[in-house]
Amino acid sequence: MMPARVTPTLPDNMISTSERVTTMSEVSETASLSTESESVNEHLFKAIDEIYSPVLKLMRLFGVYYGDTNQKSFTSNSGRFLMRECLSLLHCGLVATGLLYNFILALLGCFLDPKNIFIKLLFSAWCLLVALSEIIFLMVSSLKTTRHSRFRRFVHSMVHIKGNASLKKAKSKSRQGIIVFFAVMFGANVGALITYFKLDINLASFKPFNESPVFAIVSQIFLVIGVGVWLLPILFFCNTCLIIVELFDDLAKKMSQQLLHFAKLDIRPLQIGHQKLCEVVELADEMFSPFLLGMVSLYIPLICFNSYLIVYLLQENAENKTLMMGNNLFWLIVSTCLMAIILLFGSKVNEKIHSFQKIFRTTPIAKEDEGKLVIFMLDLQGDPKGISIGGLVVIRKSLSLTIAGVIISYFTVLLSIPK
């Protein structure tokens, strides 16, 4: 029997334990990545790239995104940070700086030049909304070289889902969304130029900034860029919701096809598929919830101020009244529509997750699966699932009525303020 205190002496050429562990972990990781890449749903992968790539290119152009825009980057594990990423990151930093510059100008104008305070508050709210949209989206979506990028993890989880979803509806609506983006972009920039040249309203209209035209020109350039920064993340959000909805539709289609061939439904594979899709939704929520919190919380005062200015202008005989009315009406319609779009597309995801409750109520289930069905139904009847606003409340249809009530309440308070 060997003594307990004897310590074996290792030869010099033998690999240390720590080196072994490191080597084994590297081999394991490489094998895992290899298996992962093999299990990618290539058909779904290509469809997702066709939807996201045009939007990501536009976002990169406007400085909202600085990662790669092709499909290889979605599942690439490269840790290299290339020169084009560095240049794109500098471009994004410049855009973010310009948007913050506009917000600071608008905020200073409220204190240093309080004339037309509601117009300046309107500019402040919009500039803050755009700056937050830029900063938050850069933090959560960009960078292919970071393994923990929220966008990268989200796409990774989607492309490994087994299914036959073609995403035709999502592709078609994505193309329509890009057309609408350019139309609204054109209208918004025309409105911004009318405000600057015809109404003589700009963010740098007070001392000391009005002593040089450079401040006003720089501000106007970033207002034009800011319109793209304002609209593109919402288009990106809508595309994501459309993809998720079609994936749930594909799962429901599988269930109906199974019922055509079998008298009773095997719930286990469908339950697993639903759980995987819910994990995809959780990753989407992790990516979008900070952005949606900033957007929804600022759209409310933006809509209120726009509505108040329209009511105020109706009662006044101001110079250029028609131009100011048209300008404010355009911004009110666009802001209201964007808020409605966020709530509509977000609620669709919640509906699709919980739609399986209705489906399973009328579907024949084998006796041995009844217990699994009860657990599944209880899970769906629990806390609402979907994309949330800052992790505080999940977007559902009922939320639209709540927000509408808040807007009406604040608008009523504004109307009661003396002129």
Phi, psi and chi 1 to 4 in degrees:
 res  aa     phi    psi   chi1   chi2   chi3   chi4
   1 MET       -  130.5 -170.2  170.4 -178.9      -
   2 MET   -77.4  145.1  -67.2  179.4   65.8      -
   3 PRO   -64.4  147.1  -16.8   26.4      -      -
   4 ALA   -69.9  -24.9      -      -      -      -
   5 ARG   -94.6    2.5  -66.0 -176.4  179.9  177.8
   6 VAL   -72.4  128.1  173.2      -      -      -
   7 THR  -110.0  119.5  -55.1      -      -      -
   8 PRO   -68.5  142.3   23.7  -31.7      -      -
   9 THR   -96.3  123.3  -54.5      -      -      -
  10 LEU   -86.2  143.0  -64.2  175.3      -      -
  11 PRO   -66.3  154.7  -19.1   28.8      -      -
  12 ASP   -63.3  -31.8  -67.0  -22.5      -      -
  13 ASN   -85.2    1.9   60.3   -7.2      -      -
  14 MET   -83.8  140.3 -175.7  172.7  -75.6      -
  15 ILE   -71.3  135.1  -59.6  171.8      -      -
  16 SER   -68.5  161.8   67.1      -      -      -
  17 THR   -61.7  -42.9  -54.7      -      -      -
  18 SER   -63.7  -38.0   60.9      -      -      -
  19 GLU   -67.0  -37.0  -71.4  173.3  -19.0      -
  20 ARG   -61.9  -46.1  -78.3 -176.5 -176.1  178.2
  21 VAL   -61.5  -43.1  171.8      -      -      -
  22 THR   -62.3  -45.8  -55.0      -      -      -
  23 THR   -62.8  -43.8  -54.2      -      -      -
  24 MET   -64.2  -39.0  -70.8  175.7   66.2      -
  25 SER   -67.4  -37.0   64.9      -      -      -
  26 GLU   -65.6  -43.3  -72.8  173.2   -4.1      -
  27 VAL   -62.4  -44.0  171.8      -      -      -
  28 SER   -61.8  -42.4  174.4      -      -      -
  29 GLU   -65.6  -42.0 -176.1  179.1  -10.5      -
  30 THR   -63.3  -42.4  -55.3      -      -      -
  31 ALA   -64.4  -39.7      -      -      -      -
  32 SER   -62.7  -43.5  171.2      -      -      -
  33 LEU   -67.1  -36.5  -66.3  174.4      -      -
  34 SER   -64.4  -46.3  175.7      -      -      -
  35 THR   -62.1  -39.9  -53.5      -      -      -
  36 GLU   -62.8  -44.4 -165.4  176.8   64.0      -
  37 SER   -66.8  -32.5   62.3      -      -      -
  38 GLU   -68.9  -30.0  -71.6  173.1    3.0      -
  39 SER   -88.3    5.3   64.1      -      -      -
  40 VAL   -66.8  133.9  167.3      -      -      -
  41 ASN   -78.1   96.8 -174.7  -24.5      -      -
  42 GLU   -61.8  -37.9  -66.2  -67.3  -18.0      -
  43 HIS   -63.2  -46.2  175.7   72.2      -      -
  44 LEU   -68.4  -37.9 -176.8   60.5      -      -
  45 PHE   -57.1  -47.2 -167.4   16.0      -      -
  46 LYS   -65.9  -40.9 -174.8  178.4  178.2 -178.3
  47 ALA   -64.5  -41.2      -      -      -      -
  48 ILE   -64.3  -40.6  -71.5  170.5      -      -
  49 ASP   -63.2  -40.4  175.8   60.2      -      -
  50 GLU   -63.8  -30.1  -71.4  174.7    7.5      -
  51 ILE   -80.5  -46.5  -66.4  167.7      -      -
  52 TYR   -81.2  -36.2  -85.0  137.0      -      -
  53 SER   -56.4  -47.6 -173.9      -      -      -
  54 PRO   -62.0  -38.3  -20.6   32.1      -      -
  55 VAL   -69.4  -41.6 -178.0      -      -      -
  56 LEU   -64.3  -35.2  -70.0  176.5      -      -
  57 LYS   -65.0  -42.2  -73.5  174.3 -177.9  175.5
  58 LEU   -65.3  -40.7  -75.9  171.1      -      -
  59 MET   -64.8  -37.1  -70.6  171.4   69.0      -
  60 ARG   -67.1  -38.4 -173.2  164.1 -179.5  166.2
  61 LEU   -62.9  -39.7  176.7   65.6      -      -
  62 PHE   -89.5    3.4  -79.2   90.6      -      -
  63 GLY    80.6   24.9      -      -      -      -
  64 VAL   -99.0  -13.4 -166.4      -      -      -
  65 TYR  -145.5  139.1  178.0   80.6      -      -
  66 TYR  -130.6   17.6   59.8   94.2      -      -
  67 GLY   -94.0 -175.0      -      -      -      -
  68 ASP   -71.6  157.0  -84.5  -11.6      -      -
  69 THR  -114.3   -0.6   57.8      -      -      -
  70 ASN   -96.1  166.3   55.7   43.6      -      -
  71 GLN   -68.6  -25.3   61.0  177.2   -8.8      -
  72 LYS   -63.8  -32.1  -68.8 -179.6 -179.0  179.0
  73 SER   -71.3  -21.1   66.6      -      -      -
  74 PHE   -65.7  -35.3  -69.3  156.9      -      -
  75 THR  -117.1    7.8   53.5      -      -      -
  76 SER   -72.2  140.4  170.4      -      -      -
  77 ASN  -108.4   18.6  -68.8  -76.7      -      -
  78 SER   -66.2  137.3  170.8      -      -      -
  79 GLY  -100.5    8.3      -      -      -      -
  80 ARG   -78.0  143.4  -67.3  175.8  -63.9  174.8
  81 PHE  -114.3  101.0 -161.8   73.0      -      -
  82 LEU   -79.9  167.2  -56.8  176.9      -      -
  83 MET   -60.9  -38.7  178.8   58.3   69.3      -
  84 ARG   -65.6  -31.1   63.8  173.3  178.7  -90.6
  85 GLU   -67.9  -37.5  -90.4   79.2   37.8      -
  86 CYS   -63.9  -45.1  -67.7      -      -      -
  87 LEU   -64.9  -40.6  -65.7  173.8      -      -
  88 SER   -65.2  -37.9 -175.6      -      -      -
  89 LEU   -65.3  -39.5 -178.5   57.1      -      -
  90 LEU   -63.9  -39.5  -72.0  172.6      -      -
  91 HIS   -61.4  -45.2  171.3   55.5      -      -
  92 CYS   -62.6  -40.3  -67.5      -      -      -
  93 GLY   -63.7  -38.6      -      -      -      -
  94 LEU   -64.8  -43.6  177.8   63.2      -      -
  95 VAL   -63.2  -44.6  171.4      -      -      -
  96 ALA   -61.3  -40.6      -      -      -      -
  97 THR   -63.1  -43.6  -56.2      -      -      -
  98 GLY   -63.9  -38.2      -      -      -      -
  99 LEU   -69.7  -38.7  -62.7  175.9      -      -
 100 LEU   -67.1  -35.5  -73.7  170.8      -      -
 101 TYR   -59.0  -44.0  162.9   76.9      -      -
 102 ASN   -64.1  -40.8  -86.7   -8.7      -      -
 103 PHE   -64.6  -41.6  168.9   64.1      -      -
 104 ILE   -64.5  -40.9  -68.8  167.4      -      -
 105 LEU   -60.9  -46.1  -85.2 -177.2      -      -
 106 ALA   -63.8  -39.2      -      -      -      -
 107 LEU   -69.0  -42.7 -167.9   62.7      -      -
 108 LEU   -63.0  -35.2  -73.3  173.6      -      -
 109 GLY   -62.3  -30.3      -      -      -      -
 110 CYS   -65.3  -30.3  -65.0      -      -      -
 111 PHE   -98.1  -40.8  -62.7   99.0      -      -
 112 LEU   -85.0  -22.8  -60.1  179.1      -      -
 113 ASP  -141.3   74.2 -174.9   23.0      -      -
 114 PRO   -70.8    1.0   24.0  -30.7      -      -
 115 LYS   -64.5  140.6 -174.6 -178.1  176.3 -177.7
 116 ASN    53.9   53.2  -62.9  -36.4      -      -
 117 ILE   -61.0  -35.1 -175.3   66.4      -      -
 118 PHE   -70.5  -33.5  -82.8  102.2      -      -
 119 ILE   -65.4  -40.3  -66.9  176.6      -      -
 120 LYS   -70.2  -36.0  -70.5 -175.6  170.5   58.3
 121 LEU   -65.0  -37.4  -74.7  172.0      -      -
 122 LEU   -62.8  -46.5 -179.1   64.1      -      -
 123 PHE   -61.5  -41.4  -90.2  113.7      -      -
 124 SER   -62.5  -45.2  -61.5      -      -      -
 125 ALA   -63.6  -42.8      -      -      -      -
 126 TRP   -68.8  -43.1 -172.3   81.5      -      -
 127 CYS   -64.2  -38.5  -70.4      -      -      -
 128 LEU   -66.4  -40.6  178.3   59.3      -      -
 129 LEU   -59.4  -46.0 -175.7  148.0      -      -
 130 VAL   -68.1  -42.6  174.1      -      -      -
 131 ALA   -64.0  -42.3      -      -      -      -
 132 LEU   -65.3  -40.2  -79.7  178.0      -      -
 133 SER   -57.8  -44.7  177.2      -      -      -
 134 GLU   -61.9  -51.9  165.1   80.8    9.0      -
 135 ILE   -66.8  -47.5  -66.3  165.8      -      -
 136 ILE   -63.8  -43.5  -66.5  171.4      -      -
 137 PHE   -68.1  -34.4 -133.4   78.6      -      -
 138 LEU   -63.2  -36.2  -75.8  175.5      -      -
 139 MET   -71.5  -37.2  -69.5  171.2   62.4      -
 140 VAL   -98.6  -23.0  -58.2      -      -      -
 141 SER  -107.5  -33.7   68.2      -      -      -
 142 SER   -87.0  166.6  -68.6      -      -      -
 143 LEU    90.5   99.4 -160.0   55.4      -      -
 144 LYS   -71.9  -22.4   67.0  144.1 -167.8  172.7
 145 THR   -80.9   -7.8   53.8      -      -      -
 146 THR  -100.1  122.8  -56.5      -      -      -
 147 ARG   -66.0  -25.1  -70.6 -173.5  179.2 -178.6
 148 HIS   -97.5   14.8  -59.5  -67.7      -      -
 149 SER   -59.2  131.7  165.6      -      -      -
 150 ARG   -64.8  -40.3  -63.1 -177.9 -170.0 -176.1
 151 PHE   -64.6  -42.5  177.0   49.6      -      -
 152 ARG   -63.7  -42.8 -174.4 -179.8  175.7  -78.6
 153 ARG   -65.3  -36.3  -78.3 -170.9  -74.2  134.9
 154 PHE   -64.7  -47.5  166.4   70.5      -      -
 155 VAL   -65.8  -39.0  175.4      -      -      -
 156 HIS   -56.2  -44.4 -113.8  -77.8      -      -
 157 SER   -67.7  -32.0   66.1      -      -      -
 158 MET   -74.0  -44.2  -83.0 -160.7  -59.8      -
 159 VAL   -73.3   -6.2  -62.7      -      -      -
 160 HIS  -102.3    9.0  -70.1   90.6      -      -
 161 ILE   -83.1  130.5  -68.8  172.5      -      -
 162 LYS   -83.3  130.4  -65.1  179.4 -179.8  178.1
 163 GLY   172.9  176.1      -      -      -      -
 164 ASN  -117.2   25.0  -60.0  -47.1      -      -
 165 ALA   -64.8  123.7      -      -      -      -
 166 SER   -88.5  -19.8   61.6      -      -      -
 167 LEU    58.5   33.0  -55.5 -177.3      -      -
 168 LYS   -63.6  -43.6  -74.6 -177.4 -179.8  178.1
 169 LYS   -63.3  -42.5  -69.8 -179.7 -177.9  177.7
 170 ALA   -63.5  -40.4      -      -      -      -
 171 LYS   -63.1  -45.9  -71.2  177.7 -168.0  175.8
 172 SER   -63.5  -46.4  173.9      -      -      -
 173 LYS   -70.5  -28.2  -69.4 -177.6  178.3  178.6
 174 SER   -65.6  -42.5  175.3      -      -      -
 175 ARG   -63.9  -41.2  -73.3 -169.2  -73.0  -92.6
 176 GLN   -62.7  -38.5  -67.4  171.3   13.2      -
 177 GLY   -61.9  -38.8      -      -      -      -
 178 ILE   -66.5  -39.4  -69.4  172.7      -      -
 179 ILE   -62.8  -43.9  -65.9  169.2      -      -
 180 VAL   -63.6  -38.4  171.5      -      -      -
 181 PHE   -57.1  -48.6  160.9   75.0      -      -
 182 PHE   -66.0  -35.4  -78.5  112.2      -      -
 183 ALA   -65.5  -46.9      -      -      -      -
 184 VAL   -68.0  -37.6  176.5      -      -      -
 185 MET   -59.4  -43.6  179.1   83.4 -178.4      -
 186 PHE   -64.2  -48.5  175.4   77.3      -      -
 187 GLY   -61.8  -42.0      -      -      -      -
 188 ALA   -65.6  -40.2      -      -      -      -
 189 ASN   -71.9  -34.1  -76.4  -40.8      -      -
 190 VAL   -61.8  -43.9  167.8      -      -      -
 191 GLY   -61.9  -39.5      -      -      -      -
 192 ALA   -66.1  -39.4      -      -      -      -
 193 LEU   -69.8  -36.9  -67.3  172.8      -      -
 194 ILE   -63.2  -42.3  -71.9  172.1      -      -
 195 THR   -60.3  -38.4  -56.7      -      -      -
 196 TYR   -77.6  -48.5 -178.9   71.1      -      -
 197 PHE   -89.0  -41.0  -69.4  107.0      -      -
 198 LYS   -88.1  -42.9  -67.6  -70.3 -175.5 -179.1
 199 LEU   -91.8   -8.5  -58.0  177.5      -      -
 200 ASP    55.7   42.6 -163.5   25.4      -      -
 201 ILE  -115.3  122.3  -62.8  173.0      -      -
 202 ASN  -147.0  165.0   65.3   80.7      -      -
 203 LEU   -72.2  -23.3  -63.3  177.0      -      -
 204 ALA  -105.6   45.6      -      -      -      -
 205 SER   -96.5   15.7   59.7      -      -      -
 206 PHE  -132.6  160.0   56.2   93.3      -      -
 207 LYS   -69.7  144.6  -69.0 -176.4  178.5 -178.8
 208 PRO   -89.2    2.5   33.3  -34.0      -      -
 209 PHE   -74.4  -22.7  -61.1  101.0      -      -
 210 ASN   -82.1    0.6   60.0   -5.2      -      -
 211 GLU   -78.7  -16.8  -66.2  175.8    0.0      -
 212 SER  -133.5  135.7  171.5      -      -      -
 213 PRO   -71.4  -11.8   26.4  -33.4      -      -
 214 VAL   -61.0  -43.1  174.8      -      -      -
 215 PHE   -61.0  -43.1  -65.4  105.1      -      -
 216 ALA   -68.6  -39.3      -      -      -      -
 217 ILE   -66.5  -45.6  -67.2  169.2      -      -
 218 VAL   -61.2  -42.9  170.5      -      -      -
 219 SER   -60.6  -42.5  171.4      -      -      -
 220 GLN   -67.0  -37.3 -160.0   62.7   30.8      -
 221 ILE   -61.3  -44.5  -70.1  169.6      -      -
 222 PHE   -76.8  -20.2  -77.5  106.7      -      -
 223 LEU   -66.8  -41.3  -81.3  176.4      -      -
 224 VAL   -63.7  -46.6  171.7      -      -      -
 225 ILE   -63.3  -37.2  -65.1  171.0      -      -
 226 GLY   -61.5  -28.6      -      -      -      -
 227 VAL   -63.2  -42.8  175.5      -      -      -
 228 GLY   -64.4  -41.9      -      -      -      -
 229 VAL   -63.4  -33.1  176.3      -      -      -
 230 TRP   -68.5  -41.9  178.3   37.2      -      -
 231 LEU   -90.2  -37.2  -61.9  172.3      -      -
 232 LEU   -64.0  -42.7  -76.2  170.5      -      -
 233 PRO   -60.6  -30.9  -26.1   36.2      -      -
 234 ILE   -70.3  -39.9  -64.2  173.2      -      -
 235 LEU   -61.6  -40.9  178.2   58.9      -      -
 236 PHE   -62.5  -42.4 -175.6   80.3      -      -
 237 PHE   -62.6  -44.1  169.0   74.5      -      -
 238 CYS   -63.2  -42.4  -67.9      -      -      -
 239 ASN   -60.6  -40.9  -74.0  -11.5      -      -
 240 THR   -63.3  -44.1  -58.6      -      -      -
 241 CYS   -62.9  -40.8  -69.2      -      -      -
 242 LEU   -63.1  -40.4  -72.4  169.3      -      -
 243 ILE   -63.4  -46.5  -67.9  170.3      -      -
 244 ILE   -62.5  -43.1  -68.1  171.3      -      -
 245 VAL   -60.8  -43.0  165.6      -      -      -
 246 GLU   -67.9  -31.9  -78.6 -149.0   50.4      -
 247 LEU   -66.4  -39.8  -69.2  175.9      -      -
 248 PHE   -67.8  -37.3  -85.2  103.1      -      -
 249 ASP   -62.5  -39.1  -75.1  -21.2      -      -
 250 ASP   -64.4  -38.0 -178.3   60.6      -      -
 251 LEU   -65.9  -41.0 -177.0   62.7      -      -
 252 ALA   -64.7  -35.6      -      -      -      -
 253 LYS   -65.8  -39.3 -172.9  178.4  177.9 -178.0
 254 LYS   -59.3  -41.6  -79.5 -176.9 -169.0  174.9
 255 MET   -64.9  -42.3 -169.4  170.5   71.1      -
 256 SER   -67.3  -35.5   60.8      -      -      -
 257 GLN   -67.2  -36.4  -72.7  175.0  -13.0      -
 258 GLN   -64.8  -37.0 -170.1  176.8  -13.9      -
 259 LEU   -69.6  -23.9  -75.9  170.8      -      -
 260 LEU   -69.9  -29.1  -69.5  174.1      -      -
 261 HIS  -101.7  -20.9  -62.4   89.9      -      -
 262 PHE  -128.6  147.1  -57.9   98.2      -      -
 263 ALA   -70.1  -34.6      -      -      -      -
 264 LYS  -125.8  154.4  -66.7 -177.3  179.3  179.5
 265 LEU   -90.3  135.6 -171.9   69.1      -      -
 266 ASP   -87.8  107.9 -177.1    9.1      -      -
 267 ILE   -78.2  -24.3 -168.5  174.8      -      -
 268 ARG   -59.0  -54.0 -176.7   60.9 -177.1  164.7
 269 PRO   -62.8  -33.7   16.9  -28.6      -      -
 270 LEU   -70.5  -36.1  -65.7  171.0      -      -
 271 GLN   -65.1  -41.5 -169.4  176.4    4.1      -
 272 ILE   -64.5  -43.0  -67.0  170.7      -      -
 273 GLY   -62.5  -40.9      -      -      -      -
 274 HIS   -65.2  -39.7 -170.5  -84.8      -      -
 275 GLN   -64.6  -41.1 -176.0 -179.9   -9.5      -
 276 LYS   -64.6  -40.1  -74.4 -177.6  177.7  179.1
 277 LEU   -67.5  -35.0  -72.8  177.1      -      -
 278 CYS   -65.5  -33.2  -74.9      -      -      -
 279 GLU   -66.5  -36.7  -70.6  171.7    1.1      -
 280 VAL   -62.8  -43.0  170.0      -      -      -
 281 VAL   -63.7  -38.7  173.5      -      -      -
 282 GLU   -61.5  -40.6  -74.1  176.8    6.2      -
 283 LEU   -68.6  -36.5  -70.5  170.8      -      -
 284 ALA   -64.6  -39.0      -      -      -      -
 285 ASP   -65.1  -40.6  177.3   53.1      -      -
 286 GLU   -61.4  -33.5 -173.7 -179.1  -17.3      -
 287 MET   -78.9  -39.5 -178.3  168.6   61.2      -
 288 PHE   -99.4  -22.4  -75.0  110.8      -      -
 289 SER   -60.5  -40.0   61.9      -      -      -
 290 PRO   -64.0  -40.1  -16.3   29.7      -      -
 291 PHE   -63.0  -45.1  164.7   74.1      -      -
 292 LEU   -67.6  -33.2  -66.6  176.0      -      -
 293 LEU   -61.5  -45.9  177.6   62.5      -      -
 294 GLY   -65.7  -40.7      -      -      -      -
 295 MET   -68.4  -52.8  -64.3  -54.8   97.5      -
 296 VAL   -64.3  -40.5  172.8      -      -      -
 297 SER   -66.8  -24.4   59.5      -      -      -
 298 LEU   -97.3  -24.0  -74.0  169.1      -      -
 299 TYR   -64.8  -32.6  -89.0  120.7      -      -
 300 ILE   -61.2  -55.1  -67.1  172.1      -      -
 301 PRO   -65.3  -31.6   19.7  -30.6      -      -
 302 LEU   -62.7  -46.1 -161.0   62.1      -      -
 303 ILE   -66.3  -39.8  -68.0  169.5      -      -
 304 CYS   -63.2  -47.1  -70.8      -      -      -
 305 PHE   -64.8  -40.7  -70.7  142.9      -      -
 306 ASN   -63.0  -43.0  -97.1  -49.5      -      -
 307 SER   -64.1  -41.5  -57.0      -      -      -
 308 TYR   -64.3  -42.7  176.4   80.8      -      -
 309 LEU   -63.2  -36.7  -77.7  171.7      -      -
 310 ILE   -66.1  -44.8  -71.0  171.4      -      -
 311 VAL   -62.7  -41.1  172.8      -      -      -
 312 TYR   -63.0  -44.3  175.1   76.7      -      -
 313 LEU   -66.7  -31.0  -73.0  169.2      -      -
 314 LEU   -62.9  -28.3  -74.1  171.1      -      -
 315 GLN   -94.2   -5.1  -60.3  171.0   -2.2      -
 316 GLU  -111.6  158.2  -64.7  -68.3  -37.7      -
 317 ASN  -110.9   52.2  -67.1  -41.8      -      -
 318 ALA   -74.8  156.7      -      -      -      -
 319 GLU   -68.0  143.2 -171.0 -179.4   -4.8      -
 320 ASN    58.2   34.7  -64.6  -40.2      -      -
 321 LYS   -60.2  -42.2  177.7 -179.6  175.0  179.0
 322 THR   -63.4  -44.1  -54.1      -      -      -
 323 LEU   -63.1  -44.1  -82.1  175.8      -      -
 324 MET   -65.2  -39.6  -69.1 -175.1   72.4      -
 325 MET   -62.6  -47.6  -81.1  -76.4  -64.8      -
 326 GLY   -62.6  -41.3      -      -      -      -
 327 ASN   -62.1  -49.6 -157.8    8.9      -      -
 328 ASN   -66.2  -36.3  -83.3  -74.8      -      -
 329 LEU   -65.1  -39.8 -171.4   60.8      -      -
 330 PHE   -60.7  -49.2  172.8   81.2      -      -
 331 TRP   -65.7  -34.4  -72.9  103.1      -      -
 332 LEU   -65.8  -45.3  175.2   62.1      -      -
 333 ILE   -63.2  -45.5  -68.7  170.0      -      -
 334 VAL   -64.5  -44.9  172.7      -      -      -
 335 SER   -63.6  -42.7  -60.6      -      -      -
 336 THR   -65.1  -42.5  -54.0      -      -      -
 337 CYS   -64.8  -41.0  -72.4      -      -      -
 338 LEU   -65.7  -40.0  -70.3  176.4      -      -
 339 MET   -61.9  -44.4  168.7   76.2   92.6      -
 340 ALA   -63.9  -38.5      -      -      -      -
 341 ILE   -64.2  -43.3  -74.0  168.3      -      -
 342 ILE   -58.4  -46.9  -71.8  171.8      -      -
 343 LEU   -69.1  -38.3  -63.6  174.9      -      -
 344 LEU   -65.8  -50.8  175.2   64.9      -      -
 345 PHE   -70.3  -36.5  -80.3   81.1      -      -
 346 GLY   -64.5  -39.3      -      -      -      -
 347 SER   -69.4  -28.3   64.0      -      -      -
 348 LYS   -62.4  -38.7  -80.7 -175.4  178.2 -178.9
 349 VAL   -63.5  -46.3  174.8      -      -      -
 350 ASN   -59.7  -41.3  172.9 -100.4      -      -
 351 GLU   -62.4  -45.5  -83.1 -178.6   34.4      -
 352 LYS   -65.5  -37.0  -71.8  -61.7  176.3 -179.1
 353 ILE   -63.2  -45.6  -67.3  172.4      -      -
 354 HIS   -89.3   -3.0  -67.8  -85.3      -      -
 355 SER   -67.1  -21.3   64.8      -      -      -
 356 PHE   -69.4  -18.0  -75.0   79.4      -      -
 357 GLN   -60.6  -48.1  -75.4  179.4  -82.5      -
 358 LYS   -66.9  -38.3  -64.1  178.3 -177.9  177.4
 359 ILE   -63.8  -45.5  -64.7  170.9      -      -
 360 PHE   -73.2  -19.2  -79.3  120.0      -      -
 361 ARG   -66.9  -29.1  -77.6  172.8 -171.3  164.7
 362 THR  -110.5   14.8   56.9      -      -      -
 363 THR  -107.5  128.8  -56.1      -      -      -
 364 PRO   -67.8  131.1   22.7  -31.0      -      -
 365 ILE  -123.6  141.2  -57.4  -68.9      -      -
 366 ALA   -63.5  148.7      -      -      -      -
 367 LYS   -58.6  -39.6  -74.8 -172.8  176.5 -179.6
 368 GLU   -67.4  -16.7   58.0  -90.2   19.6      -
 369 ASP   -98.2    0.3  -72.8  -23.6      -      -
 370 GLU   -64.2  -37.2  -73.0  178.4   -2.6      -
 371 GLY   -63.8  -42.6      -      -      -      -
 372 LYS   -63.5  -38.5  -63.7  175.0 -175.3  176.0
 373 LEU   -64.5  -40.9  178.0   60.8      -      -
 374 VAL   -61.4  -45.2  169.9      -      -      -
 375 ILE   -62.2  -42.8  -65.3  170.0      -      -
 376 PHE   -63.1  -43.7 -178.2   61.6      -      -
 377 MET   -67.7  -37.8  -65.4  -70.2  -81.1      -
 378 LEU   -64.6  -36.7  -72.9  172.3      -      -
 379 ASP   -64.8  -40.9 -179.1   52.0      -      -
 380 LEU   -70.6  -29.9  -71.2  177.9      -      -
 381 GLN   -82.8   -5.0  -70.9  170.8    2.7      -
 382 GLY   -76.9 -140.1      -      -      -      -
 383 ASP   -61.1  140.7  -66.0  -27.3      -      -
 384 PRO   -61.4  141.5   20.1  -30.3      -      -
 385 LYS  -110.7  146.6  -60.9  176.9 -174.4  -68.2
 386 GLY   151.7 -162.6      -      -      -      -
 387 ILE   -88.7  131.0  -62.3  173.7      -      -
 388 SER  -108.7  167.4   67.5      -      -      -
 389 ILE   -99.6   99.7  -62.8  174.1      -      -
 390 GLY    64.8   20.8      -      -      -      -
 391 GLY    72.8    8.1      -      -      -      -
 392 LEU   -93.6  -42.6  -58.7  173.7      -      -
 393 VAL  -147.4  134.4   57.1      -      -      -
 394 VAL   -76.8  139.7  172.2      -      -      -
 395 ILE   -72.7  115.0  -59.0  176.7      -      -
 396 ARG  -130.9  173.0  -62.8 -175.6  -72.1  174.5
 397 LYS   -60.5  -39.2  -80.2 -174.8  174.9  179.5
 398 SER   -64.8  -23.8   58.3      -      -      -
 399 LEU   -66.2  -30.9 -176.4   62.9      -      -
 400 SER   -59.9  -41.9  -56.9      -      -      -
 401 LEU   -66.3  -38.7  -66.3  173.5      -      -
 402 THR   -62.1  -47.4  -54.6      -      -      -
 403 ILE   -66.7  -38.8  -69.3  176.3      -      -
 404 ALA   -60.3  -40.9      -      -      -      -
 405 GLY   -63.4  -39.0      -      -      -      -
 406 VAL   -64.7  -44.1  171.1      -      -      -
 407 ILE   -62.6  -44.7  -69.2  171.3      -      -
 408 ILE   -62.9  -39.6  -67.8  169.0      -      -
 409 SER   -63.7  -47.7  -60.0      -      -      -
 410 TYR   -67.0  -36.0  -80.1  113.5      -      -
 411 PHE   -65.2  -38.9  177.9   59.2      -      -
 412 THR   -62.8  -40.3  -53.3      -      -      -
 413 VAL   -63.6  -41.2  170.7      -      -      -
 414 LEU   -63.1  -38.9  -77.4  176.0      -      -
 415 LEU   -65.9  -26.7  -71.9  177.9      -      -
 416 SER   -81.9   -8.9   65.1      -      -      -
 417 ILE   -74.9  134.0  -64.7  173.4      -      -
 418 PRO   -61.1  146.3  -20.2   30.9      -      -
 419 LYS   -71.0      -  -66.3 -179.0 -176.9  179.1
